[in-house]
Amino acid sequence: MFLQLILVLVVLIPLLAIVLDSQVGRALASRLERRSLDGPPDLMAERVAFLEGEVERLTTEIGRLDEESQFLHKLLAERHPDEGAALPPADRQG
């Protein structure tokens, strides 16, 4: 009895994973998600506020990364061309 239960679980877990990852599973998930969006307006307002906060955070992060990138490009542009010559030549054996 216990062995049969384990065998059923071993077969059902991969089968469930295949079904949930299919287009049918994704359609069911989107339908459930749409149904949850039609919930109370407080929940929708909370989600919108959360998303607005995330957009603001990501905008700040992108600005910081842009400044960092500009700084690095400026440093690389100001570097003297003879500084790279101080490196020893690569050993190419082949």
SEFIZA-3560 file (N, C-alpha, C; in Angstrom, 3 decimals):
REM SEFIZA-3560
<numar><xx>0.830</xx><yy>-1.189</yy><zz>0.000</zz><atom>N</atom></numar>
<numar><xx>0.000</xx><yy>0.000</yy><zz>0.000</zz><atom>CA</atom></numar>
<numar><xx>0.875</xx><yy>1.254</yy><zz>0.000</zz><atom>C</atom></numar>
<numar><xx>1.851</xx><yy>1.290</yy><zz>0.919</zz><atom>N</atom></numar>
<numar><xx>2.757</xx><yy>2.431</yy><zz>1.009</zz><atom>CA</atom></numar>
<numar><xx>3.595</xx><yy>2.565</yy><zz>-0.262</zz><atom>C</atom></numar>
<numar><xx>4.013</xx><yy>1.440</yy><zz>-0.807</zz><atom>N</atom></numar>
<numar><xx>4.806</xx><yy>1.428</yy><zz>-2.027</zz><atom>CA</atom></numar>
<numar><xx>3.997</xx><yy>1.952</yy><zz>-3.211</zz><atom>C</atom></numar>
<numar><xx>2.723</xx><yy>1.618</yy><zz>-3.273</zz><atom>N</atom></numar>
<numar><xx>1.856</xx><yy>2.096</yy><zz>-4.348</zz><atom>CA</atom></numar>
<numar><xx>1.673</xx><yy>3.612</yy><zz>-4.257</zz><atom>C</atom></numar>
<numar><xx>1.536</xx><yy>4.136</yy><zz>-3.048</zz><atom>N</atom></numar>
<numar><xx>1.391</xx><yy>5.577</yy><zz>-2.860</zz><atom>CA</atom></numar>
<numar><xx>2.644</xx><yy>6.312</yy><zz>-3.331</zz><atom>C</atom></numar>
<numar><xx>3.787</xx><yy>5.781</yy><zz>-2.990</zz><atom>N</atom></numar>
<numar><xx>5.057</xx><yy>6.382</yy><zz>-3.432</zz><atom>CA</atom></numar>
<numar><xx>5.170</xx><yy>6.325</yy><zz>-4.944</zz><atom>C</atom></numar>
<numar><xx>4.787</xx><yy>5.209</yy><zz>-5.536</zz><atom>N</atom></numar>
<numar><xx>4.844</xx><yy>5.068</yy><zz>-6.987</zz><atom>CA</atom></numar>
<numar><xx>3.914</xx><yy>6.067</yy><zz>-7.678</zz><atom>C</atom></numar>
<numar><xx>2.737</xx><yy>6.262</yy><zz>-7.147</zz><atom>N</atom></numar>
<numar><xx>1.789</xx><yy>7.231</yy><zz>-7.709</zz><atom>CA</atom></numar>
<numar><xx>2.365</xx><yy>8.641</yy><zz>-7.608</zz><atom>C</atom></numar>
<numar><xx>2.949</xx><yy>8.977</yy><zz>-6.470</zz><atom>N</atom></numar>
<numar><xx>3.549</xx><yy>10.298</yy><zz>-6.310</zz><atom>CA</atom></numar>
<numar><xx>4.723</xx><yy>10.503</yy><zz>-7.261</zz><atom>C</atom></numar>
<numar><xx>5.526</xx><yy>9.482</yy><zz>-7.433</zz><atom>N</atom></numar>
<numar><xx>6.674</xx><yy>9.578</yy><zz>-8.337</zz><atom>CA</atom></numar>
<numar><xx>6.219</xx><yy>9.821</yy><zz>-9.762</zz><atom>C</atom></numar>
<numar><xx>5.105</xx><yy>9.259</yy><zz>-10.152</zz><atom>N</atom></numar>
<numar><xx>4.588</xx><yy>9.442</yy><zz>-11.506</zz><atom>CA</atom></numar>
<numar><xx>3.853</xx><yy>10.771</yy><zz>-11.639</zz><atom>C</atom></numar>
<numar><xx>3.106</xx><yy>11.170</yy><zz>-10.606</zz><atom>N</atom></numar>
<numar><xx>2.290</xx><yy>12.375</yy><zz>-10.700</zz><atom>CA</atom></numar>
<numar><xx>3.094</xx><yy>13.669</yy><zz>-10.622</zz><atom>C</atom></numar>
<numar><xx>4.181</xx><yy>13.690</yy><zz>-9.899</zz><atom>N</atom></numar>
<numar><xx>4.955</xx><yy>14.926</yy><zz>-9.757</zz><atom>CA</atom></numar>
<numar><xx>5.515</xx><yy>15.395</yy><zz>-11.104</zz><atom>C</atom></numar>
<numar><xx>6.200</xx><yy>14.572</yy><zz>-11.877</zz><atom>N</atom></numar>
<numar><xx>6.668</xx><yy>15.053</yy><zz>-13.187</zz><atom>CA</atom></numar>
<numar><xx>5.504</xx><yy>15.362</yy><zz>-14.136</zz><atom>C</atom></numar>
<numar><xx>4.436</xx><yy>14.585</yy><zz>-14.068</zz><atom>N</atom></numar>
<numar><xx>3.276</xx><yy>14.837</yy><zz>-14.914</zz><atom>CA</atom></numar>
<numar><xx>2.653</xx><yy>16.187</yy><zz>-14.586</zz><atom>C</atom></numar>
<numar><xx>2.535</xx><yy>16.502</yy><zz>-13.315</zz><atom>N</atom></numar>
<numar><xx>2.001</xx><yy>17.791</yy><zz>-12.899</zz><atom>CA</atom></numar>
<numar><xx>2.921</xx><yy>18.929</yy><zz>-13.342</zz><atom>C</atom></numar>
<numar><xx>4.210</xx><yy>18.725</yy><zz>-13.251</zz><atom>N</atom></numar>
<numar><xx>5.159</xx><yy>19.751</yy><zz>-13.686</zz><atom>CA</atom></numar>
<numar><xx>5.030</xx><yy>20.001</yy><zz>-15.185</zz><atom>C</atom></numar>
<numar><xx>4.847</xx><yy>18.957</yy><zz>-15.969</zz><atom>N</atom></numar>
<numar><xx>4.697</xx><yy>19.105</yy><zz>-17.421</zz><atom>CA</atom></numar>
<numar><xx>3.412</xx><yy>19.850</yy><zz>-17.749</zz><atom>C</atom></numar>
<numar><xx>2.332</xx><yy>19.503</yy><zz>-17.079</zz><atom>N</atom></numar>
<numar><xx>1.040</xx><yy>20.156</yy><zz>-17.343</zz><atom>CA</atom></numar>
<numar><xx>1.078</xx><yy>21.623</yy><zz>-16.937</zz><atom>C</atom></numar>
<numar><xx>1.661</xx><yy>21.927</yy><zz>-15.779</zz><atom>N</atom></numar>
<numar><xx>1.709</xx><yy>23.309</yy><zz>-15.322</zz><atom>CA</atom></numar>
<numar><xx>2.618</xx><yy>24.168</yy><zz>-16.186</zz><atom>C</atom></numar>
<numar><xx>3.619</xx><yy>23.578</yy><zz>-16.800</zz><atom>N</atom></numar>
<numar><xx>4.533</xx><yy>24.335</yy><zz>-17.647</zz><atom>CA</atom></numar>
<numar><xx>4.013</xx><yy>24.449</yy><zz>-19.083</zz><atom>C</atom></numar>
<numar><xx>2.921</xx><yy>23.796</yy><zz>-19.392</zz><atom>N</atom></numar>
<numar><xx>2.377</xx><yy>23.838</yy><zz>-20.751</zz><atom>CA</atom></numar>
<numar><xx>1.543</xx><yy>25.104</yy><zz>-20.945</zz><atom>C</atom></numar>
<numar><xx>1.053</xx><yy>25.292</yy><zz>-22.159</zz><atom>N</atom></numar>
<numar><xx>0.215</xx><yy>26.452</yy><zz>-22.457</zz><atom>CA</atom></numar>
<numar><xx>-1.096</xx><yy>26.391</yy><zz>-21.688</zz><atom>C</atom></numar>
<numar><xx>-1.608</xx><yy>25.197</yy><zz>-21.452</zz><atom>N</atom></numar>
<numar><xx>-2.847</xx><yy>25.053</yy><zz>-20.677</zz><atom>CA</atom></numar>
<numar><xx>-2.615</xx><yy>25.532</yy><zz>-19.241</zz><atom>C</atom></numar>
<numar><xx>-1.509</xx><yy>25.130</yy><zz>-18.659</zz><atom>N</atom></numar>
<numar><xx>-1.191</xx><yy>25.570</yy><zz>-17.303</zz><atom>CA</atom></numar>
<numar><xx>-1.011</xx><yy>27.068</yy><zz>-17.217</zz><atom>C</atom></numar>
<numar><xx>-0.362</xx><yy>27.644</yy><zz>-18.211</zz><atom>N</atom></numar>
<numar><xx>-0.169</xx><yy>29.096</yy><zz>-18.217</zz><atom>CA</atom></numar>
<numar><xx>-1.498</xx><yy>29.824</yy><zz>-18.401</zz><atom>C</atom></numar>
<numar><xx>-2.387</xx><yy>29.269</yy><zz>-19.222</zz><atom>N</atom></numar>
<numar><xx>-3.707</xx><yy>29.872</yy><zz>-19.408</zz><atom>CA</atom></numar>
<numar><xx>-4.510</xx><yy>29.832</yy><zz>-18.115</zz><atom>C</atom></numar>
<numar><xx>-4.429</xx><yy>28.711</yy><zz>-17.416</zz><atom>N</atom></numar>
<numar><xx>-5.120</xx><yy>28.620</yy><zz>-16.128</zz><atom>CA</atom></numar>
<numar><xx>-4.544</xx><yy>29.617</yy><zz>-15.126</zz><atom>C</atom></numar>
<numar><xx>-3.245</xx><yy>29.754</yy><zz>-15.109</zz><atom>N</atom></numar>
<numar><xx>-2.606</xx><yy>30.688</yy><zz>-14.186</zz><atom>CA</atom></numar>
<numar><xx>-3.011</xx><yy>32.127</yy><zz>-14.499</zz><atom>C</atom></numar>
<numar><xx>-3.044</xx><yy>32.490</yy><zz>-15.770</zz><atom>N</atom></numar>
<numar><xx>-3.441</xx><yy>33.858</yy><zz>-16.117</zz><atom>CA</atom></numar>
<numar><xx>-4.907</xx><yy>34.101</yy><zz>-15.796</zz><atom>C</atom></numar>
<numar><xx>-5.747</xx><yy>33.080</yy><zz>-15.956</zz><atom>N</atom></numar>
<numar><xx>-7.156</xx><yy>33.231</yy><zz>-15.614</zz><atom>CA</atom></numar>
<numar><xx>-7.323</xx><yy>33.431</yy><zz>-14.109</zz><atom>C</atom></numar>
<numar><xx>-6.583</xx><yy>32.652</yy><zz>-13.319</zz><atom>N</atom></numar>
<numar><xx>-6.637</xx><yy>32.825</yy><zz>-11.870</zz><atom>CA</atom></numar>
<numar><xx>-6.104</xx><yy>34.198</yy><zz>-11.459</zz><atom>C</atom></numar>
<numar><xx>-5.088</xx><yy>34.663</yy><zz>-12.148</zz><atom>N</atom></numar>
<numar><xx>-4.529</xx><yy>35.974</yy><zz>-11.841</zz><atom>CA</atom></numar>
<numar><xx>-5.520</xx><yy>37.078</yy><zz>-12.171</zz><atom>C</atom></numar>
<numar><xx>-6.188</xx><yy>36.971</yy><zz>-13.314</zz><atom>N</atom></numar>
<numar><xx>-7.203</xx><yy>37.969</yy><zz>-13.678</zz><atom>CA</atom></numar>
<numar><xx>-8.337</xx><yy>37.970</yy><zz>-12.669</zz><atom>C</atom></numar>
<numar><xx>-8.712</xx><yy>36.792</yy><zz>-12.208</zz><atom>N</atom></numar>
<numar><xx>-9.786</xx><yy>36.704</yy><zz>-11.235</zz><atom>CA</atom></numar>
<numar><xx>-9.374</xx><yy>37.385</yy><zz>-9.934</zz><atom>C</atom></numar>
<numar><xx>-8.096</xx><yy>37.236</yy><zz>-9.565</zz><atom>N</atom></numar>
<numar><xx>-7.643</xx><yy>37.873</yy><zz>-8.328</zz><atom>CA</atom></numar>
<numar><xx>-7.519</xx><yy>39.380</yy><zz>-8.501</zz><atom>C</atom></numar>
<numar><xx>-7.317</xx><yy>39.861</yy><zz>-9.727</zz><atom>N</atom></numar>
<numar><xx>-7.257</xx><yy>41.302</yy><zz>-9.963</zz><atom>CA</atom></numar>
<numar><xx>-8.623</xx><yy>41.952</yy><zz>-9.816</zz><atom>C</atom></numar>
<numar><xx>-9.681</xx><yy>41.184</yy><zz>-10.007</zz><atom>N</atom></numar>
<numar><xx>-11.021</xx><yy>41.713</yy><zz>-9.862</zz><atom>CA</atom></numar>
<numar><xx>-11.448</xx><yy>41.742</yy><zz>-8.402</zz><atom>C</atom></numar>
<numar><xx>-10.517</xx><yy>41.520</yy><zz>-7.510</zz><atom>N</atom></numar>
<numar><xx>-10.791</xx><yy>41.473</yy><zz>-6.078</zz><atom>CA</atom></numar>
<numar><xx>-11.109</xx><yy>42.860</yy><zz>-5.545</zz><atom>C</atom></numar>
<numar><xx>-10.963</xx><yy>43.021</yy><zz>-4.242</zz><atom>N</atom></numar>
<numar><xx>-11.295</xx><yy>44.298</yy><zz>-3.621</zz><atom>CA</atom></numar>
<numar><xx>-10.398</xx><yy>45.423</yy><zz>-4.135</zz><atom>C</atom></numar>
<numar><xx>-10.952</xx><yy>46.637</yy><zz>-4.225</zz><atom>N</atom></numar>
<numar><xx>-10.165</xx><yy>47.764</yy><zz>-4.754</zz><atom>CA</atom></numar>
<numar><xx>-8.964</xx><yy>48.099</yy><zz>-3.877</zz><atom>C</atom></numar>
<numar><xx>-9.014</xx><yy>47.777</yy><zz>-2.585</zz><atom>N</atom></numar>
<numar><xx>-7.867</xx><yy>48.052</yy><zz>-1.715</zz><atom>CA</atom></numar>
<numar><xx>-6.645</xx><yy>47.263</yy><zz>-2.155</zz><atom>C</atom></numar>
<numar><xx>-6.880</xx><yy>46.033</yy><zz>-2.567</zz><atom>N</atom></numar>
<numar><xx>-5.781</xx><yy>45.195</yy><zz>-3.019</zz><atom>CA</atom></numar>
<numar><xx>-5.167</xx><yy>45.761</yy><zz>-4.300</zz><atom>C</atom></numar>
<numar><xx>-6.029</xx><yy>46.246</yy><zz>-5.201</zz><atom>N</atom></numar>
<numar><xx>-5.536</xx><yy>46.828</yy><zz>-6.454</zz><atom>CA</atom></numar>
<numar><xx>-4.726</xx><yy>48.097</yy><zz>-6.167</zz><atom>C</atom></numar>
<numar><xx>-5.189</xx><yy>48.914</yy><zz>-5.257</zz><atom>N</atom></numar>
<numar><xx>-4.467</xx><yy>50.143</yy><zz>-4.909</zz><atom>CA</atom></numar>
<numar><xx>-3.125</xx><yy>49.797</yy><zz>-4.269</zz><atom>C</atom></numar>
<numar><xx>-3.107</xx><yy>48.755</yy><zz>-3.463</zz><atom>N</atom></numar>
<numar><xx>-1.865</xx><yy>48.327</yy><zz>-2.836</zz><atom>CA</atom></numar>
<numar><xx>-0.865</xx><yy>47.834</yy><zz>-3.880</zz><atom>C</atom></numar>
<numar><xx>-1.360</xx><yy>47.078</yy><zz>-4.852</zz><atom>N</atom></numar>
<numar><xx>-0.478</xx><yy>46.594</yy><zz>-5.925</zz><atom>CA</atom></numar>
<numar><xx>0.063</xx><yy>47.754</yy><zz>-6.755</zz><atom>C</atom></numar>
<numar><xx>-0.784</xx><yy>48.702</yy><zz>-7.081</zz><atom>N</atom></numar>
<numar><xx>-0.338</xx><yy>49.856</yy><zz>-7.874</zz><atom>CA</atom></numar>
<numar><xx>0.704</xx><yy>50.649</yy><zz>-7.101</zz><atom>C</atom></numar>
<numar><xx>0.482</xx><yy>50.850</yy><zz>-5.804</zz><atom>N</atom></numar>
<numar><xx>1.448</xx><yy>51.589</yy><zz>-4.987</zz><atom>CA</atom></numar>
<numar><xx>2.780</xx><yy>50.843</yy><zz>-4.936</zz><atom>C</atom></numar>
<numar><xx>2.726</xx><yy>49.527</yy><zz>-4.798</zz><atom>N</atom></numar>
<numar><xx>3.953</xx><yy>48.730</yy><zz>-4.780</zz><atom>CA</atom></numar>
<numar><xx>4.703</xx><yy>48.866</yy><zz>-6.105</zz><atom>C</atom></numar>
<numar><xx>3.968</xx><yy>48.757</yy><zz>-7.211</zz><atom>N</atom></numar>
<numar><xx>4.608</xx><yy>48.859</yy><zz>-8.528</zz><atom>CA</atom></numar>
<numar><xx>5.184</xx><yy>50.250</yy><zz>-8.762</zz><atom>C</atom></numar>
<numar><xx>4.494</xx><yy>51.277</yy><zz>-8.307</zz><atom>N</atom></numar>
<numar><xx>5.028</xx><yy>52.629</yy><zz>-8.445</zz><atom>CA</atom></numar>
<numar><xx>6.326</xx><yy>52.779</yy><zz>-7.658</zz><atom>C</atom></numar>
<numar><xx>6.374</xx><yy>52.206</yy><zz>-6.468</zz><atom>N</atom></numar>
<numar><xx>7.598</xx><yy>52.244</yy><zz>-5.672</zz><atom>CA</atom></numar>
<numar><xx>8.735</xx><yy>51.511</yy><zz>-6.354</zz><atom>C</atom></numar>
<numar><xx>8.427</xx><yy>50.365</yy><zz>-6.963</zz><atom>N</atom></numar>
<numar><xx>9.457</xx><yy>49.602</yy><zz>-7.677</zz><atom>CA</atom></numar>
<numar><xx>9.963</xx><yy>50.366</yy><zz>-8.899</zz><atom>C</atom></numar>
<numar><xx>9.062</xx><yy>51.023</yy><zz>-9.614</zz><atom>N</atom></numar>
<numar><xx>9.478</xx><yy>51.811</yy><zz>-10.784</zz><atom>CA</atom></numar>
<numar><xx>10.389</xx><yy>52.946</yy><zz>-10.339</zz><atom>C</atom></numar>
<numar><xx>10.045</xx><yy>53.594</yy><zz>-9.241</zz><atom>N</atom></numar>
<numar><xx>10.887</xx><yy>54.680</yy><zz>-8.732</zz><atom>CA</atom></numar>
<numar><xx>12.256</xx><yy>54.163</yy><zz>-8.304</zz><atom>C</atom></numar>
<numar><xx>12.286</xx><yy>53.019</yy><zz>-7.627</zz><atom>N</atom></numar>
<numar><xx>13.550</xx><yy>52.433</yy><zz>-7.193</zz><atom>CA</atom></numar>
<numar><xx>14.417</xx><yy>52.056</yy><zz>-8.385</zz><atom>C</atom></numar>
<numar><xx>13.796</xx><yy>51.452</yy><zz>-9.396</zz><atom>N</atom></numar>
<numar><xx>14.545</xx><yy>51.050</yy><zz>-10.589</zz><atom>CA</atom></numar>
<numar><xx>15.044</xx><yy>52.257</yy><zz>-11.368</zz><atom>C</atom></numar>
<numar><xx>14.255</xx><yy>53.327</yy><zz>-11.406</zz><atom>N</atom></numar>
<numar><xx>14.688</xx><yy>54.552</yy><zz>-12.082</zz><atom>CA</atom></numar>
<numar><xx>15.914</xx><yy>55.134</yy><zz>-11.396</zz><atom>C</atom></numar>
<numar><xx>15.904</xx><yy>55.142</yy><zz>-10.080</zz><atom>N</atom></numar>
<numar><xx>17.062</xx><yy>55.630</yy><zz>-9.327</zz><atom>CA</atom></numar>
<numar><xx>18.281</xx><yy>54.753</yy><zz>-9.582</zz><atom>C</atom></numar>
<numar><xx>18.072</xx><yy>53.449</yy><zz>-9.594</zz><atom>N</atom></numar>
<numar><xx>19.179</xx><yy>52.513</yy><zz>-9.822</zz><atom>CA</atom></numar>
<numar><xx>19.760</xx><yy>52.684</yy><zz>-11.227</zz><atom>C</atom></numar>
<numar><xx>18.902</xx><yy>52.879</yy><zz>-12.214</zz><atom>N</atom></numar>
<numar><xx>19.380</xx><yy>53.089</yy><zz>-13.588</zz><atom>CA</atom></numar>
<numar><xx>20.171</xx><yy>54.384</yy><zz>-13.676</zz><atom>C</atom></numar>
<numar><xx>19.711</xx><yy>55.431</yy><zz>-12.998</zz><atom>N</atom></numar>
<numar><xx>20.454</xx><yy>56.693</yy><zz>-12.983</zz><atom>CA</atom></numar>
<numar><xx>21.826</xx><yy>56.519</yy><zz>-12.364</zz><atom>C</atom></numar>
<numar><xx>21.894</xx><yy>55.773</yy><zz>-11.258</zz><atom>N</atom></numar>
<numar><xx>23.182</xx><yy>55.527</yy><zz>-10.604</zz><atom>CA</atom></numar>
<numar><xx>24.116</xx><yy>54.746</yy><zz>-11.513</zz><atom>C</atom></numar>
<numar><xx>23.572</xx><yy>53.730</yy><zz>-12.184</zz><atom>N</atom></numar>
<numar><xx>24.396</xx><yy>52.940</yy><zz>-13.100</zz><atom>CA</atom></numar>
<numar><xx>24.866</xx><yy>53.772</yy><zz>-14.290</zz><atom>C</atom></numar>
<numar><xx>24.023</xx><yy>54.678</yy><zz>-14.749</zz><atom>N</atom></numar>
<numar><xx>24.412</xx><yy>55.549</yy><zz>-15.863</zz><atom>CA</atom></numar>
<numar><xx>25.562</xx><yy>56.472</yy><zz>-15.451</zz><atom>C</atom></numar>
<numar><xx>25.464</xx><yy>57.042</yy><zz>-14.244</zz><atom>N</atom></numar>
<numar><xx>26.546</xx><yy>57.900</yy><zz>-13.751</zz><atom>CA</atom></numar>
<numar><xx>27.845</xx><yy>57.108</yy><zz>-13.595</zz><atom>C</atom></numar>
<numar><xx>27.731</xx><yy>55.910</yy><zz>-13.080</zz><atom>N</atom></numar>
<numar><xx>28.911</xx><yy>55.066</yy><zz>-12.903</zz><atom>CA</atom></numar>
<numar><xx>29.539</xx><yy>54.723</yy><zz>-14.252</zz><atom>C</atom></numar>
<numar><xx>28.712</xx><yy>54.428</yy><zz>-15.231</zz><atom>N</atom></numar>
<numar><xx>29.205</xx><yy>54.109</yy><zz>-16.566</zz><atom>CA</atom></numar>
<numar><xx>29.905</xx><yy>55.310</yy><zz>-17.201</zz><atom>C</atom></numar>
<numar><xx>29.312</xx><yy>56.483</yy><zz>-17.058</zz><atom>N</atom></numar>
<numar><xx>29.937</xx><yy>57.693</yy><zz>-17.606</zz><atom>CA</atom></numar>
<numar><xx>31.286</xx><yy>57.954</yy><zz>-16.937</zz><atom>C</atom></numar>
<numar><xx>31.359</xx><yy>57.746</yy><zz>-15.631</zz><atom>N</atom></numar>
<numar><xx>32.613</xx><yy>57.946</yy><zz>-14.907</zz><atom>CA</atom></numar>
<numar><xx>33.684</xx><yy>56.983</yy><zz>-15.409</zz><atom>C</atom></numar>
<numar><xx>33.313</xx><yy>55.718</yy><zz>-15.589</zz><atom>N</atom></numar>
<numar><xx>34.287</xx><yy>54.736</yy><zz>-16.069</zz><atom>CA</atom></numar>
<numar><xx>34.738</xx><yy>55.048</yy><zz>-17.492</zz><atom>C</atom></numar>
<numar><xx>33.813</xx><yy>55.459</yy><zz>-18.345</zz><atom>N</atom></numar>
<numar><xx>34.194</xx><yy>55.831</yy><zz>-19.714</zz><atom>CA</atom></numar>
<numar><xx>35.136</xx><yy>57.030</yy><zz>-19.707</zz><atom>C</atom></numar>
<numar><xx>34.868</xx><yy>57.990</yy><zz>-18.816</zz><atom>N</atom></numar>
<numar><xx>35.743</xx><yy>59.153</yy><zz>-18.718</zz><atom>CA</atom></numar>
<numar><xx>37.135</xx><yy>58.741</yy><zz>-18.259</zz><atom>C</atom></numar>
<numar><xx>37.216</xx><yy>57.859</yy><zz>-17.273</zz><atom>N</atom></numar>
<numar><xx>38.528</xx><yy>57.379</yy><zz>-16.813</zz><atom>CA</atom></numar>
<numar><xx>39.281</xx><yy>56.658</yy><zz>-17.921</zz><atom>C</atom></numar>
<numar><xx>38.588</xx><yy>55.821</yy><zz>-18.664</zz><atom>N</atom></numar>
<numar><xx>39.244</xx><yy>55.091</yy><zz>-19.751</zz><atom>CA</atom></numar>
<numar><xx>39.674</xx><yy>56.028</yy><zz>-20.874</zz><atom>C</atom></numar>
<numar><xx>38.907</xx><yy>57.067</yy><zz>-21.132</zz><atom>N</atom></numar>
<numar><xx>39.262</xx><yy>58.018</yy><zz>-22.193</zz><atom>CA</atom></numar>
<numar><xx>40.471</xx><yy>58.857</yy><zz>-21.803</zz><atom>C</atom></numar>
<numar><xx>40.619</xx><yy>59.150</yy><zz>-20.513</zz><atom>N</atom></numar>
<numar><xx>41.731</xx><yy>59.983</yy><zz>-20.053</zz><atom>CA</atom></numar>
<numar><xx>43.022</xx><yy>59.190</yy><zz>-19.848</zz><atom>C</atom></numar>
<numar><xx>42.942</xx><yy>57.881</yy><zz>-19.913</zz><atom>N</atom></numar>
<numar><xx>44.116</xx><yy>57.039</yy><zz>-19.689</zz><atom>CA</atom></numar>
<numar><xx>45.126</xx><yy>57.260</yy><zz>-20.816</zz><atom>C</atom></numar>
<numar><xx>46.408</xx><yy>57.302</yy><zz>-20.460</zz><atom>N</atom></numar>
<numar><xx>47.459</xx><yy>57.512</yy><zz>-21.459</zz><atom>CA</atom></numar>
<numar><xx>47.658</xx><yy>56.232</yy><zz>-22.269</zz><atom>C</atom></numar>
<numar><xx>47.916</xx><yy>56.348</yy><zz>-23.563</zz><atom>N</atom></numar>
<numar><xx>48.088</xx><yy>55.151</yy><zz>-24.380</zz><atom>CA</atom></numar>
<numar><xx>49.335</xx><yy>54.351</yy><zz>-24.028</zz><atom>C</atom></numar>
<numar><xx>50.374</xx><yy>54.972</yy><zz>-23.463</zz><atom>N</atom></numar>
<numar><xx>51.596</xx><yy>54.230</yy><zz>-23.157</zz><atom>CA</atom></numar>
<numar><xx>51.482</xx><yy>53.433</yy><zz>-21.859</zz><atom>C</atom></numar>
<numar><xx>50.419</xx><yy>53.607</yy><zz>-21.077</zz><atom>N</atom></numar>
<numar><xx>50.249</xx><yy>52.827</yy><zz>-19.845</zz><atom>CA</atom></numar>
<numar><xx>49.998</xx><yy>51.358</yy><zz>-20.160</zz><atom>C</atom></numar>
<numar><xx>49.358</xx><yy>51.070</yy><zz>-21.256</zz><atom>N</atom></numar>
<numar><xx>49.087</xx><yy>49.691</yy><zz>-21.634</zz><atom>CA</atom></numar>
<numar><xx>50.341</xx><yy>48.973</yy><zz>-22.090</zz><atom>C</atom></numar>
<numar><xx>51.377</xx><yy>49.726</yy><zz>-22.509</zz><atom>N</atom></numar>
<numar><xx>52.612</xx><yy>49.117</yy><zz>-22.989</zz><atom>CA</atom></numar>
<numar><xx>53.453</xx><yy>48.564</yy><zz>-21.847</zz><atom>C</atom></numar>
<numar><xx>53.127</xx><yy>48.907</yy><zz>-20.601</zz><atom>N</atom></numar>
<numar><xx>53.901</xx><yy>48.429</yy><zz>-19.466</zz><atom>CA</atom></numar>
<numar><xx>53.640</xx><yy>46.951</yy><zz>-19.188</zz><atom>C</atom></numar>
<numar><xx>52.610</xx><yy>46.405</yy><zz>-19.767</zz><atom>N</atom></numar>
<numar><xx>52.307</xx><yy>45.000</yy><zz>-19.567</zz><atom>CA</atom></numar>
<numar><xx>53.268</xx><yy>44.136</yy><zz>-20.389</zz><atom>C</atom></numar>
<numar><xx>53.683</xx><yy>43.005</yy><zz>-19.830</zz><atom>N</atom></numar>
<numar><xx>54.575</xx><yy>42.127</yy><zz>-20.612</zz><atom>CA</atom></numar>
<numar><xx>53.798</xx><yy>41.475</yy><zz>-21.754</zz><atom>C</atom></numar>
<numar><xx>54.482</xx><yy>41.163</yy><zz>-22.842</zz><atom>N</atom></numar>
<numar><xx>53.791</xx><yy>40.534</yy><zz>-23.955</zz><atom>CA</atom></numar>
<numar><xx>53.279</xx><yy>39.142</yy><zz>-23.588</zz><atom>C</atom></numar>
<numar><xx>52.176</xx><yy>38.767</yy><zz>-24.162</zz><atom>N</atom></numar>
<numar><xx>51.578</xx><yy>37.457</yy><zz>-23.851</zz><atom>CA</atom></numar>
<numar><xx>52.415</xx><yy>36.362</yy><zz>-24.495</zz><atom>C</atom></numar>
<numar><xx>52.583</xx><yy>35.261</yy><zz>-23.775</zz><atom>N</atom></numar>
<numar><xx>53.298</xx><yy>34.100</yy><zz>-24.298</zz><atom>CA</atom></numar>
<numar><xx>52.367</xx><yy>33.343</yy><zz>-25.230</zz><atom>C</atom></numar>
<numar><xx>52.706</xx><yy>33.266</yy><zz>-26.479</zz><atom>N</atom></numar>
<numar><xx>51.869</xx><yy>32.540</yy><zz>-27.444</zz><atom>CA</atom></numar>
<numar><xx>52.615</xx><yy>31.347</yy><zz>-27.952</zz><atom>C</atom></numar>
<numar><xx>52.283</xx><yy>30.218</yy><zz>-27.376</zz><atom>N</atom></numar>
<numar><xx>52.881</xx><yy>28.972</yy><zz>-27.835</zz><atom>CA</atom></numar>
<numar><xx>51.783</xx><yy>28.142</yy><zz>-28.480</zz><atom>C</atom></numar>
<numar><xx>52.024</xx><yy>27.603</yy><zz>-29.557</zz><atom>N</atom></numar>
<numar><xx>50.918</xx><yy>26.891</yy><zz>-30.137</zz><atom>CA</atom></numar>
<numar><xx>51.339</xx><yy>25.990</yy><zz>-31.165</zz><atom>C</atom></numar>
//
